[in-house]
Amino acid sequence: MIHFRKALLAISNVGIDDQTDPTEAKGVRIINWISIVAVLTGLPHVFTYLEIGGMGLSMVQVTTLLFLLSALLWNSRRKYNIAKWMVILPANLNLVLTSSVFGLLSGEHLIAIAIVLLSFVIFDLRQKYQLLIAVIFNFSAVIFLVATGHSFFGHFEIDESALEGAYHTNYILTYIIAVIIAYYFIKISNKQVDDLIVKSQEELETIFNHSYDAIFLVNHETYKVVACNPAAVHLFETESEEKLIDTPLFGWRKYELK
């Protein structure tokens, strides 16, 4: 079990070191996992194609899986953008291949939903042009399937019960992937909000502690001092902050108002 966990961790961290930006590292891990999961889920189709007599289909599927697997190699060489495309393009190709063979009744085309959501996860919103291209690829694949609806490798007889099982499997798989991606977006959004809050607090603390002007935090009901900065202690010539806290604000005037 320990060796298995180490292997999973090693796969997850391909292309990541101490110099990798934390935000970039998350995207790299996602690509690594997607490539492995996609290969594992797509591998059974190779044997299915062989059983129905589709040698050409099997070769195309193997090639597609090799491209998906190459994402790990590109990540290891810090070619992160190439790795992203090595996931998106083969995923769309695999979508067209499996859907055209098994037909739309198999539900293979439902994976298109997961792929388009995946594009938003892989590509940062700042990479809007690459994201747009990825979405166009996905949309083109779906339109191609609807327009053709058949395989270019010949006609294959697929058992109806197998099609029904494939549909339910793909429906559940697509749903799970969509939920995981939605959770990822929520988690990232919450972290970004938390980071902004922490950053704002740090900036306010810096201003509060290093300002040359006296700054008081006052209870709005009692008008008593709750906290003050070092400059207040210095300007009002008190021994410490405790001398100012819990005293009326208007009682601290260095010079009488006239």
Residue pairs with C-beta under 8 A, 6 or more apart in sequence:
11 32
11 33
11 36
11 72
12 29
12 32
12 33
13 29
13 32
14 28
14 32
14 72
14 75
14 76
15 28
15 32
15 72
15 74
15 75
15 76
15 77
15 78
15 80
15 83
16 25
16 28
16 29
20 28
24 80
26 188
27 80
27 84
27 121
27 122
27 124
28 75
28 80
28 83
30 121
30 122
30 184
31 71
31 75
31 80
31 83
31 84
31 87
31 122
32 71
32 72
32 75
34 71
34 87
34 118
34 122
35 68
35 69
35 71
35 72
35 86
35 87
36 69
36 72
38 65
38 68
38 87
38 90
38 91
38 94
39 65
39 68
39 69
41 173
42 61
42 64
42 65
42 68
42 94
43 65
45 61
45 98
46 58
46 61
46 62
46 65
49 55
49 57
49 58
49 61
49 101
50 58
52 156
52 157
52 158
53 156
54 101
54 153
54 154
54 156
56 153
57 97
57 101
57 151
57 153
60 97
60 153
61 94
61 97
64 90
64 93
64 94
64 97
65 90
67 86
67 89
67 90
68 86
68 87
68 90
68 91
68 94
70 86
71 83
71 84
71 86
71 87
72 83
74 80
74 82
74 83
74 86
75 83
81 130
84 122
84 123
84 130
87 118
87 122
88 115
88 118
88 119
88 122
88 134
88 137
88 138
89 137
91 111
91 115
91 118
92 115
92 137
92 138
92 141
93 141
95 108
95 109
95 111
95 112
95 115
95 141
95 145
96 141
96 144
96 145
98 106
98 108
99 106
99 108
99 109
99 145
100 145
100 148
100 149
100 150
100 151
100 152
101 151
101 153
101 156
101 158
102 108
102 158
102 163
102 166
103 149
103 158
103 163
104 145
104 146
104 149
105 163
105 167
106 158
106 163
106 166
106 167
106 170
107 166
107 167
107 168
107 169
107 170
107 171
107 174
108 166
108 170
109 142
109 145
110 170
110 171
110 174
111 170
111 173
111 174
112 138
112 141
112 142
113 174
113 178
114 173
114 174
114 177
114 178
114 181
115 138
116 134
116 135
116 138
116 139
117 177
117 178
117 181
117 182
118 177
118 181
119 131
119 134
119 135
119 138
120 131
120 181
120 185
121 181
121 184
121 185
122 134
123 130
123 131
123 134
125 131
208 215
208 229
209 229
209 230
211 229
211 231
212 231
213 231
214 228
214 229
214 231
214 232
214 235
214 236
215 228
215 229
215 231
215 232
216 225
216 227
216 228
216 232
216 244
216 249
217 225
217 226
217 227
217 228
218 224
218 225
218 226
218 249
219 226
223 248
223 249
223 250
224 246
224 247
224 248
224 249
225 244
225 245
225 246
225 247
225 248
225 249
225 252
226 245
226 246
227 241
227 245
228 241
228 244
228 245
230 241
232 241
232 244
233 239
233 240
233 241
233 243
233 244
235 254
236 244
236 252
236 254
237 254
238 244
244 252
